[in-house]
Amino acid sequence: RRLQEVIRLQTQVSYQHNLKDIGKAFKVLIEGDSKRSEQDFKGRNAQNKMVVFPKVEGLKPGDYCYVKIKEATSATLKGEVVEGLN
């Protein structure tokens, strides 16, 4: 029961922190395809947060790009590419 409460609180804290990233752009290292959709890439920003965004022609795993965050969950940021840096 205590562990469940700690996990619940941590999820809330993580969600609140991630909400603050909405509207910001982050440099993201593309890791590969998203687990949920082959139309999306997943990558990580400098804070090691998972970022999911639609694929853009010319970008591939190992490339960096800037992603503007549009949505957030407790574990993931979701956005759109604003600039590729390959």
PyMOL CGO cylinders between C-alpha atoms (Angstrom):
from pymol import cmd
from pymol.cgo import CYLINDER

trace = [
    CYLINDER, 0.00, 0.00, 0.00, 2.79, 2.47, 0.82, 0.3, 1, 1, 1, 1, 1, 1,
    CYLINDER, 2.79, 2.47, 0.82, 4.60, 1.63, -2.39, 0.3, 1, 1, 1, 1, 1, 1,
    CYLINDER, 4.60, 1.63, -2.39, 1.42, 2.27, -4.39, 0.3, 1, 1, 1, 1, 1, 1,
    CYLINDER, 1.42, 2.27, -4.39, 1.06, 5.67, -2.74, 0.3, 1, 1, 1, 1, 1, 1,
    CYLINDER, 1.06, 5.67, -2.74, 4.70, 6.59, -3.47, 0.3, 1, 1, 1, 1, 1, 1,
    CYLINDER, 4.70, 6.59, -3.47, 4.28, 5.52, -7.11, 0.3, 1, 1, 1, 1, 1, 1,
    CYLINDER, 4.28, 5.52, -7.11, 1.05, 7.53, -7.40, 0.3, 1, 1, 1, 1, 1, 1,
    CYLINDER, 1.05, 7.53, -7.40, 2.73, 10.64, -5.97, 0.3, 1, 1, 1, 1, 1, 1,
    CYLINDER, 2.73, 10.64, -5.97, 5.78, 10.23, -8.22, 0.3, 1, 1, 1, 1, 1, 1,
    CYLINDER, 5.78, 10.23, -8.22, 3.54, 9.91, -11.26, 0.3, 1, 1, 1, 1, 1, 1,
    CYLINDER, 3.54, 9.91, -11.26, 1.77, 13.15, -10.30, 0.3, 1, 1, 1, 1, 1, 1,
    CYLINDER, 1.77, 13.15, -10.30, 5.07, 14.98, -9.74, 0.3, 1, 1, 1, 1, 1, 1,
    CYLINDER, 5.07, 14.98, -9.74, 6.48, 13.74, -13.06, 0.3, 1, 1, 1, 1, 1, 1,
    CYLINDER, 6.48, 13.74, -13.06, 3.31, 14.81, -14.89, 0.3, 1, 1, 1, 1, 1, 1,
    CYLINDER, 3.31, 14.81, -14.89, 3.46, 18.31, -13.36, 0.3, 1, 1, 1, 1, 1, 1,
    CYLINDER, 3.46, 18.31, -13.36, 7.13, 18.68, -14.34, 0.3, 1, 1, 1, 1, 1, 1,
    CYLINDER, 7.13, 18.68, -14.34, 6.43, 17.49, -17.89, 0.3, 1, 1, 1, 1, 1, 1,
    CYLINDER, 6.43, 17.49, -17.89, 3.49, 19.90, -18.27, 0.3, 1, 1, 1, 1, 1, 1,
    CYLINDER, 3.49, 19.90, -18.27, 5.98, 22.76, -17.82, 0.3, 1, 1, 1, 1, 1, 1,
    CYLINDER, 5.98, 22.76, -17.82, 7.77, 21.61, -21.01, 0.3, 1, 1, 1, 1, 1, 1,
    CYLINDER, 7.77, 21.61, -21.01, 4.72, 22.17, -23.25, 0.3, 1, 1, 1, 1, 1, 1,
    CYLINDER, 4.72, 22.17, -23.25, 5.50, 24.94, -25.75, 0.3, 1, 1, 1, 1, 1, 1,
    CYLINDER, 5.50, 24.94, -25.75, 9.27, 24.55, -25.39, 0.3, 1, 1, 1, 1, 1, 1,
    CYLINDER, 9.27, 24.55, -25.39, 11.61, 23.17, -28.07, 0.3, 1, 1, 1, 1, 1, 1,
    CYLINDER, 11.61, 23.17, -28.07, 14.27, 20.60, -27.18, 0.3, 1, 1, 1, 1, 1, 1,
    CYLINDER, 14.27, 20.60, -27.18, 17.23, 19.14, -29.02, 0.3, 1, 1, 1, 1, 1, 1,
    CYLINDER, 17.23, 19.14, -29.02, 16.42, 15.43, -29.34, 0.3, 1, 1, 1, 1, 1, 1,
    CYLINDER, 16.42, 15.43, -29.34, 18.60, 12.46, -30.29, 0.3, 1, 1, 1, 1, 1, 1,
    CYLINDER, 18.60, 12.46, -30.29, 16.47, 10.13, -32.43, 0.3, 1, 1, 1, 1, 1, 1,
    CYLINDER, 16.47, 10.13, -32.43, 16.66, 6.56, -31.07, 0.3, 1, 1, 1, 1, 1, 1,
    CYLINDER, 16.66, 6.56, -31.07, 14.30, 4.78, -33.46, 0.3, 1, 1, 1, 1, 1, 1,
    CYLINDER, 14.30, 4.78, -33.46, 10.65, 3.97, -34.10, 0.3, 1, 1, 1, 1, 1, 1,
    CYLINDER, 10.65, 3.97, -34.10, 8.07, 4.66, -31.42, 0.3, 1, 1, 1, 1, 1, 1,
    CYLINDER, 8.07, 4.66, -31.42, 6.69, 1.56, -29.67, 0.3, 1, 1, 1, 1, 1, 1,
    CYLINDER, 6.69, 1.56, -29.67, 3.11, 2.57, -30.50, 0.3, 1, 1, 1, 1, 1, 1,
    CYLINDER, 3.11, 2.57, -30.50, 3.38, 3.73, -34.12, 0.3, 1, 1, 1, 1, 1, 1,
    CYLINDER, 3.38, 3.73, -34.12, 5.71, 3.21, -37.06, 0.3, 1, 1, 1, 1, 1, 1,
    CYLINDER, 5.71, 3.21, -37.06, 4.76, 6.73, -38.21, 0.3, 1, 1, 1, 1, 1, 1,
    CYLINDER, 4.76, 6.73, -38.21, 6.51, 8.19, -35.14, 0.3, 1, 1, 1, 1, 1, 1,
    CYLINDER, 6.51, 8.19, -35.14, 10.08, 8.39, -33.90, 0.3, 1, 1, 1, 1, 1, 1,
    CYLINDER, 10.08, 8.39, -33.90, 11.12, 8.24, -30.27, 0.3, 1, 1, 1, 1, 1, 1,
    CYLINDER, 11.12, 8.24, -30.27, 14.16, 9.98, -28.87, 0.3, 1, 1, 1, 1, 1, 1,
    CYLINDER, 14.16, 9.98, -28.87, 15.59, 11.60, -25.76, 0.3, 1, 1, 1, 1, 1, 1,
    CYLINDER, 15.59, 11.60, -25.76, 16.38, 15.17, -24.84, 0.3, 1, 1, 1, 1, 1, 1,
    CYLINDER, 16.38, 15.17, -24.84, 19.28, 16.40, -22.68, 0.3, 1, 1, 1, 1, 1, 1,
    CYLINDER, 19.28, 16.40, -22.68, 17.22, 15.71, -19.53, 0.3, 1, 1, 1, 1, 1, 1,
    CYLINDER, 17.22, 15.71, -19.53, 16.87, 12.07, -20.70, 0.3, 1, 1, 1, 1, 1, 1,
    CYLINDER, 16.87, 12.07, -20.70, 13.10, 12.49, -21.13, 0.3, 1, 1, 1, 1, 1, 1,
    CYLINDER, 13.10, 12.49, -21.13, 11.43, 10.33, -23.78, 0.3, 1, 1, 1, 1, 1, 1,
    CYLINDER, 11.43, 10.33, -23.78, 10.10, 12.43, -26.69, 0.3, 1, 1, 1, 1, 1, 1,
    CYLINDER, 10.10, 12.43, -26.69, 7.75, 11.03, -29.36, 0.3, 1, 1, 1, 1, 1, 1,
    CYLINDER, 7.75, 11.03, -29.36, 7.12, 12.88, -32.64, 0.3, 1, 1, 1, 1, 1, 1,
    CYLINDER, 7.12, 12.88, -32.64, 5.98, 12.19, -36.22, 0.3, 1, 1, 1, 1, 1, 1,
    CYLINDER, 5.98, 12.19, -36.22, 8.67, 11.06, -38.64, 0.3, 1, 1, 1, 1, 1, 1,
    CYLINDER, 8.67, 11.06, -38.64, 10.09, 13.66, -41.02, 0.3, 1, 1, 1, 1, 1, 1,
    CYLINDER, 10.09, 13.66, -41.02, 11.69, 12.72, -44.33, 0.3, 1, 1, 1, 1, 1, 1,
    CYLINDER, 11.69, 12.72, -44.33, 15.47, 12.98, -44.21, 0.3, 1, 1, 1, 1, 1, 1,
    CYLINDER, 15.47, 12.98, -44.21, 15.79, 12.22, -40.49, 0.3, 1, 1, 1, 1, 1, 1,
    CYLINDER, 15.79, 12.22, -40.49, 16.92, 8.84, -39.16, 0.3, 1, 1, 1, 1, 1, 1,
    CYLINDER, 16.92, 8.84, -39.16, 18.01, 7.21, -35.87, 0.3, 1, 1, 1, 1, 1, 1,
    CYLINDER, 18.01, 7.21, -35.87, 21.26, 8.80, -34.68, 0.3, 1, 1, 1, 1, 1, 1,
    CYLINDER, 21.26, 8.80, -34.68, 20.30, 12.25, -35.99, 0.3, 1, 1, 1, 1, 1, 1,
    CYLINDER, 20.30, 12.25, -35.99, 19.51, 15.24, -33.80, 0.3, 1, 1, 1, 1, 1, 1,
    CYLINDER, 19.51, 15.24, -33.80, 16.50, 17.48, -34.35, 0.3, 1, 1, 1, 1, 1, 1,
    CYLINDER, 16.50, 17.48, -34.35, 14.60, 20.15, -32.46, 0.3, 1, 1, 1, 1, 1, 1,
    CYLINDER, 14.60, 20.15, -32.46, 11.13, 19.11, -31.30, 0.3, 1, 1, 1, 1, 1, 1,
    CYLINDER, 11.13, 19.11, -31.30, 8.49, 21.53, -29.99, 0.3, 1, 1, 1, 1, 1, 1,
    CYLINDER, 8.49, 21.53, -29.99, 6.44, 19.89, -27.25, 0.3, 1, 1, 1, 1, 1, 1,
    CYLINDER, 6.44, 19.89, -27.25, 2.65, 19.88, -27.71, 0.3, 1, 1, 1, 1, 1, 1,
    CYLINDER, 2.65, 19.88, -27.71, 1.52, 17.29, -25.13, 0.3, 1, 1, 1, 1, 1, 1,
    CYLINDER, 1.52, 17.29, -25.13, 2.82, 15.57, -22.02, 0.3, 1, 1, 1, 1, 1, 1,
    CYLINDER, 2.82, 15.57, -22.02, 2.18, 12.50, -19.90, 0.3, 1, 1, 1, 1, 1, 1,
    CYLINDER, 2.18, 12.50, -19.90, 3.98, 11.48, -16.72, 0.3, 1, 1, 1, 1, 1, 1,
    CYLINDER, 3.98, 11.48, -16.72, 6.53, 9.49, -18.75, 0.3, 1, 1, 1, 1, 1, 1,
    CYLINDER, 6.53, 9.49, -18.75, 6.58, 10.98, -22.26, 0.3, 1, 1, 1, 1, 1, 1,
    CYLINDER, 6.58, 10.98, -22.26, 6.68, 14.29, -24.11, 0.3, 1, 1, 1, 1, 1, 1,
    CYLINDER, 6.68, 14.29, -24.11, 4.93, 14.47, -27.50, 0.3, 1, 1, 1, 1, 1, 1,
    CYLINDER, 4.93, 14.47, -27.50, 5.64, 17.08, -30.15, 0.3, 1, 1, 1, 1, 1, 1,
    CYLINDER, 5.64, 17.08, -30.15, 6.58, 18.02, -33.70, 0.3, 1, 1, 1, 1, 1, 1,
    CYLINDER, 6.58, 18.02, -33.70, 9.93, 18.56, -35.42, 0.3, 1, 1, 1, 1, 1, 1,
    CYLINDER, 9.93, 18.56, -35.42, 10.70, 22.25, -35.87, 0.3, 1, 1, 1, 1, 1, 1,
    CYLINDER, 10.70, 22.25, -35.87, 14.23, 21.85, -37.23, 0.3, 1, 1, 1, 1, 1, 1,
    CYLINDER, 14.23, 21.85, -37.23, 16.42, 18.96, -38.35, 0.3, 1, 1, 1, 1, 1, 1,
    CYLINDER, 16.42, 18.96, -38.35, 20.13, 18.96, -37.49, 0.3, 1, 1, 1, 1, 1, 1,
    CYLINDER, 20.13, 18.96, -37.49, 21.52, 15.96, -39.41, 0.3, 1, 1, 1, 1, 1, 1,
]
cmd.load_cgo(trace, "trace")
